[in-house]
Amino acid sequence: MQENKLGVSPLYKYWLTLRGSLFWIVFLPSVLICAVLLSLTALFPVGVRVGIIKVWIAVNLGWIKLTCGLDYEVEGLENIPDEGFIVMSKHSSTWETIALQAFFRPMVWVVKKELTYIPFFGWGLRAMNAIAINRGTGRKAIKQLIEEGRQRMDEGRIVMLFPEGTRVMPGQYKPFRLGGAILADKTGYSILPIAHNAGEFWPRHSWIKWPGTIKIVIGKPISPDGKKPDEIIKQVESWIVQTGEQISDKTQLNRLGIE
């Protein structure tokens, strides 16, 4: 069987596409079911909704391993603080929006407001008290982030945001935004940086999920004490970018045609 320029035979690519299809057959209905359950339990204690999400995560991580051969390994769990904090992660795939919630206590996402309008998916975000930001409102959005972020972390919740603001393909670069650093500066809560290479196995807009093991590294908390927001975000970005380069799977990058 002749291979294409990426060293992958058409037959193997067809097999990966079939396996990806099997994953979606379960994943999409599971999102709908989870969202409905979260909405129905919106008035229950948050622990009930967290339990629902944990089950949903376990089902889908197990299913993607079974159907696509995609597993993960995590390093640095001992770095997770006991108190409230801010999580900042590289965003390159759908995978991290599923899996990262498995490692933490009740998590609150910072999302674009328009995402909360999506049927089912948006219901789940609202049920989990997501901080829905209208990013076109400038200072008003930052003020909302600070006020709601402080409130959630004072309650013991964890604020989760992607500092790039959108998914970025492996090998590409997008500057980190200041919002999370300003939140840390104004509230005094530390930032927990996370690097991973999920985008190399589940690329943006890709039906195929490549088999392999995603690597996740949880860094040590970065305190905002004595730093300005631009200094904080530079430290976060430097650690995430450098660690991401260290754990990158070069073989998988070659398969994707990324130098």
C-alpha angles and dihedrals in degrees: 000000000000117000124223124234091279092057094250120123119229089240092055091047089051089051091051090049091052091049090049090052091054089053094052092049089068101026099059096049089045090058090053094047093047092049092051092049091049090051093048091051096043092118094047122093112287090246090070092056092044088054091053091051093048090055091047091051093048092049094050097042088050092046095050089050091050098044103031104022090238115147134161143216126203131206128191103035087143089067094067109112122229094227131060117296145157121261118209117186140175110258116211106124147026088247096078092052086062105035106039091068089064093070101051145057119252106335129203118203125216104218143166108272093234090064090068089062093062110106114252095353092059091046090059092049092052092046089056092051095248117189100242110201128194096215094196093067098075113196092017090059092049091049090051091048092052095046098044094037092053091048094051094046092046085057090055096258125135122237114219124195141159107229093203089061095222141031113290122199119239110271093027128101133216122174117249115250122237099232098095092044091052089050090053092046094050097043102033092230118140126243120237108206121210129194125188141155100225092128090066091062102030104030123193113279091005123138090194121081108198117223117246142083122298113216120218123187121191110202130210116277115272112220119215092211113129094001135107119230093256090052091049095051092046090055092048093046094046092053095045095046095045094045090046090055091050094054096039115128104230093192091056092047089055090052089054091049093246116143 
